[in-house]
């Protein structure tokens, strides 16, 4: 098994912007990874590791409570290899980078409208359906190092209309620096959408948590 390799500073930059996008505490260095003290109902803490290391093994041994997440820029097999049995691997994700400029905005289907709002470094885009419901949404955050996209979602009733790509284009239009990399973490389903938009997988992004009793 060949370990995945990714620039740790890029991972830190992504997690910093990700925390900003979600209104979470900024990451801190912790034993070779980056810890976010989330403190939410879903997640007490998360650790993101650019690669396997002794610190990841140590934390996995220490934690026995649910709602603590371990994330690794690596495969499920790599992460599983250092975890006690009480940890459960989560569905696969992928750390991706844009390899080309985002496509320009295209007209939405008849009856749909795009709402965009920005607060400091965070921008949010929502597509409103003809009936007034939320059809698609997403957000982005920009720092001096990166521009990241987060939570790009399309309602099941409104898929296959190009709304996800429209949200991405609206968010990308708010980007101030063309020199910084554009990053996101995609689900297995989203990976294909982003690949069609010119994105490349930098590394698999494995995650594990201890299930609730």
RAQUI-V297749 format. One record per residue. N is the residue number from 0. RES is the residue in one small letter. SS is DSSP state (H for helix, E for strand, L for the rest). PSI is psi in whole degrees, 0 to 359 (NA if undefined). Layout:
((N:RES:SS:PSI) (N:RES:SS:PSI))
//
This chain:
((0:x:L:120) (1:x:L:119) (2:x:L:147) (3:x:L:151) (4:x:L:131) (5:x:L:149) (6:x:L:118) (7:x:H:326) (8:x:H:330) (9:x:H:320) (10:x:H:317) (11:x:H:318) (12:x:H:318) (13:x:H:312) (14:x:H:324) (15:x:H:311) (16:x:H:324) (17:x:H:316) (18:x:H:320) (19:x:H:317) (20:x:H:329) (21:x:H:5) (22:x:L:30) (23:x:L:164) (24:x:L:151) (25:x:L:152) (26:x:L:152) (27:x:E:153) (28:x:E:136) (29:x:E:102) (30:x:L:47) (31:x:L:357) (32:x:E:192) (33:x:E:122) (34:x:E:137) (35:x:E:120) (36:x:L:77) (37:x:L:308) (38:x:L:30) (39:x:L:174) (40:x:L:327) (41:x:L:328) (42:x:L:121) (43:x:L:308) (44:x:E:157) (45:x:E:149) (46:x:E:134) (47:x:E:125) (48:x:E:130) (49:x:L:334) (50:x:L:168) (51:x:L:141) (52:x:L:170) (53:x:H:326) (54:x:H:322) (55:x:H:316) (56:x:H:318) (57:x:H:313) (58:x:H:319) (59:x:H:325) (60:x:H:324) (61:x:H:318) (62:x:L:130) (63:x:L:357) (64:x:L:152) (65:x:L:174) (66:x:L:20) (67:x:E:124) (68:x:E:135) (69:x:E:127) (70:x:E:141) (71:x:E:133) (72:x:L:80) (73:x:L:182) (74:x:L:163) (75:x:H:321) (76:x:H:320) (77:x:H:313) (78:x:H:316) (79:x:H:329) (80:x:L:342) (81:x:L:8) (82:x:L:140) (83:x:L:162) (84:x:L:338) (85:x:L:345) (86:x:E:144) (87:x:E:132) (88:x:E:136) (89:x:L:168) (90:x:L:149) (91:x:L:144) (92:x:E:173) (93:x:E:132) (94:x:E:119) (95:x:E:156) (96:x:E:143) (97:x:E:135) (98:x:L:0) (99:x:L:167) (100:x:L:144) (101:x:L:141) (102:x:L:151) (103:x:L:166) (104:x:L:145) (105:x:L:156) (106:x:L:140) (107:x:L:159) (108:x:L:156) (109:x:L:133) (110:x:L:346) (111:x:L:152) (112:x:E:153) (113:x:E:128) (114:x:E:129) (115:x:E:132) (116:x:E:141) (117:x:E:136) (118:x:E:102) (119:x:L:232) (120:x:L:359) (121:x:E:131) (122:x:E:141) (123:x:E:140) (124:x:E:136) (125:x:E:136) (126:x:E:122) (127:x:E:130) (128:x:L:166) (129:x:L:331) (130:x:L:4) (131:x:L:354) (132:x:L:166) (133:x:E:118) (134:x:E:324) (135:x:E:156) (136:x:E:168) (137:x:E:170) (138:x:E:167) (139:x:E:158) (140:x:E:143) (141:x:E:134) (142:x:L:182) (143:x:L:344) (144:x:L:327) (145:x:E:164) (146:x:E:119) (147:x:E:148) (148:x:E:147) (149:x:E:144) (150:x:E:51) (151:x:E:113) (152:x:E:142) (153:x:E:131) (154:x:L:140) (155:x:H:326) (156:x:H:352) (157:x:H:19) (158:x:L:165) (159:x:L:32) (160:x:L:8) (161:x:L:16) (162:x:H:323) (163:x:H:316) (164:x:H:325) (165:x:H:320) (166:x:H:315) (167:x:H:316) (168:x:H:320) (169:x:H:319) (170:x:H:315) (171:x:H:332) (172:x:L:342) (173:x:L:358) (174:x:L:130) (175:x:L:324) (176:x:L:126) (177:x:L:357) (178:x:L:338) (179:x:L:149) (180:x:E:150) (181:x:E:126) (182:x:E:155) (183:x:E:165) (184:x:E:122) (185:x:E:148) (186:x:E:174) (187:x:H:318) (188:x:H:319) (189:x:H:338) (190:x:H:318) (191:x:H:319) (192:x:H:313) (193:x:H:325) (194:x:H:321) (195:x:H:340) (196:x:L:5) (197:x:L:29) (198:x:E:153) (199:x:E:142) (200:x:E:122) (201:x:E:324) (202:x:E:149) (203:x:E:156) (204:x:E:95) (205:x:E:154) (206:x:E:150) (207:x:E:152) (208:x:E:157) (209:x:E:123) (210:x:L:153) (211:x:L:144) (212:x:L:NA))
//
